[in-house]
Amino acid sequence: MDGRSAQGDDTVAARGEFGLIRAVTAGRSQPSTTLLGPGDDAAVVAAPDGRVVVTTDMLVQGVHFRLDWSTPEHVGRRAVAVNLADVAAMGAVPTSVVVGIGCPSDTPAALVTELVDGMAAEAGRARTGVVGGDMVRADQIVISITALGDLGGRPPVTRAGARPGDIVAVCGRLGWAAAGLAVLGRGFRSPVGVVNAQRYPEPPYAAGPTAALAGATAMIDVSDGLLADLGHIAESSDVGIDVQTDRLPVPQKLTDVGSALGADPLHWVLTGGEDHALAATFPSFTDLPEGWIRIGSVLLPDTGVTVDGQAYERETGWEHWR
Amino acid sequence: MDGRSAQGDDTVAARGEFGLIRAVTAGRSQPSTTLLGPGDDAAVVAAPDGRVVVTTDMLVQGVHFRLDWSTPEHVGRRAVAVNLADVAAMGAVPTSVVVGIGCPSDTPAALVTELVDGMAAEAGRARTGVVGGDMVRADQIVISITALGDLGGRPPVTRAGARPGDIVAVCGRLGWAAAGLAVLGRGFRSPVGVVNAQRYPEPPYAAGPTAALAGATAMIDVSDGLLADLGHIAESSDVGIDVQTDRLPVPQKLTDVGSALGADPLHWVLTGGEDHALAATFPSFTDLPEGWIRIGSVLLPDTGVTVDGQAYERETGWEHWR
């Protein structure tokens, strides 16, 4: 104790790391798939399919998020969302997440509680539970999330199944987080729609299993940018992909922000990451499920990823704000 | 590039974080339970039981490990072992692990490779695979491991099922890591048996499912120290537990180290953590499985955890070397 105010003393160190992680994970509502929740050596989660989908991501303060741009709750939501989007991109229904949190001892306990509130809120949005966690001392805030999912009897939709002649489609927002980043980078805090999109994504979780049911041949979540992530499908599937810009929706909101900042909104849509939309390929005869929009075609492998039949000249790799 | 030698330039930054995690996880041998390994949005692992056991732990350089005392390979082994021990302590067979690694950009690529070599070696010792991973930039080395396991049709063995009249038994090493810590703390590097025990545990993974089959009523892995972890069982099960020191094996090696350092080896056995032995309770009529040793009894709840019927006067909580 160093003489700070009573409120300032309510830190991770004062609460005790063990006590705090238990306090923030125990007693939260759990879905029926959580057979044994937090508090024992491990949790037990239903895996009715007989297979389990698993993915993990680590987020670091100052690299993946800034607490002057985002609240702890936003950061918690994002940390869970990026993992659940990976589960959905396999065509699976998310079932649970476990969380690891590293932070300095003088981190306010309230910050950790808000962080876990955000994690639990996003888990709840996908009808999953935070079933376990660990909390440790570290020099900076580090968050590790692992998400599990169930395939419901379907084969996993990998990046490797696209075939020439397939159609390319997306579901979810593209370019919003990039527009929000441009706004925040200029010191603005509005429009709130794009700024919030930069703070945390709202991936269309249900669209993953729906696409799998509709026969998707390959799928990925758009974390690095549409062209970059379609590039992963093209590489894994050994195909070319062409995106038709006249099919790509550029929302009025992005056009407005682009006008205000003198930026090209189509570039955000093509290359902006972190919105965690889903991109997939389908056989050409597919009636696309609700929410999916056709944006291009799968071609022979020689061409790579093209835009309106041409190589895209500007930088395609999404540069995170670092 | 800053003019260092060619060898010194082979850093995480030079290799690229994405490339490195792929290089260190791809192409490693996988058990038959790995249905889809690293490289896609998520992995797919067999869960034949229809339920999956999941646990996560985070380890931080300078808090949980020191690279002047342990090699990167040892640290990787330990990070995986502590998680697989949690899976075993539920009575489950470990099936897979996913790993998150945060490290400074100037971390030598060889260090990361050795770290993952250690993770893969320990996963292999438990016949599981490293099925996925993430690698990010951080100010210090942070490792997050999540382990999955399969219950094989058995109910999970929680901490909450011990009943008065049950016997208490352990399987695996106790006090070895604590003895090793004492040795290292005095600047010695031998005897190698206890020093290596401090560097990485060798949990008896198979003993967890075996104990479950034999009817274990409660189980935990000994990470904080025997008395502290039996205290978790006592609290969760609302029972008392008495440990009989004449039943507790104190290996000659620990006696020798204790004599050399003027320390009590029994104290290491009772309170030393980080060996990740398994402790369990069984119905009194149980023929204990091979490797399990009876060390005490479950009593009515009034007594807490006692040693030879008395409160244990010395500190029971394992203080990690920090």
Interface residues (C-beta under 8 A of the other chain):
Chain A: L35 L36 G39 D40 D41 A42 A43 V44 V45 A46 A47 P48 D49 G50 R51 V52 V53 V54 T55 T56 D57 M58 L59 V60 V63 H64 D86 V87 A89 M90 A92 S96 V98 V99 G100 I101 G102 V131 G132 G133 D134 M135 V136 R137 A138 D139 Q140 V142 S144 T146 A147 L148 G149 L151 P156 T158 R159 A160 M219 I220 D221 S236 R322
Chain B: L35 L36 G39 D40 D41 A42 A43 V44 V45 A46 A47 P48 D49 G50 R51 V52 V53 V54 T55 T56 D57 M58 L59 V60 V63 H64 D86 V87 A89 M90 A92 S96 V98 V99 G100 I101 G102 V131 G132 G133 D134 M135 V136 R137 A138 D139 Q140 V142 S144 T146 A147 L148 G149 L151 P156 T158 R159 A160 M219 I220 D221 S236 R322
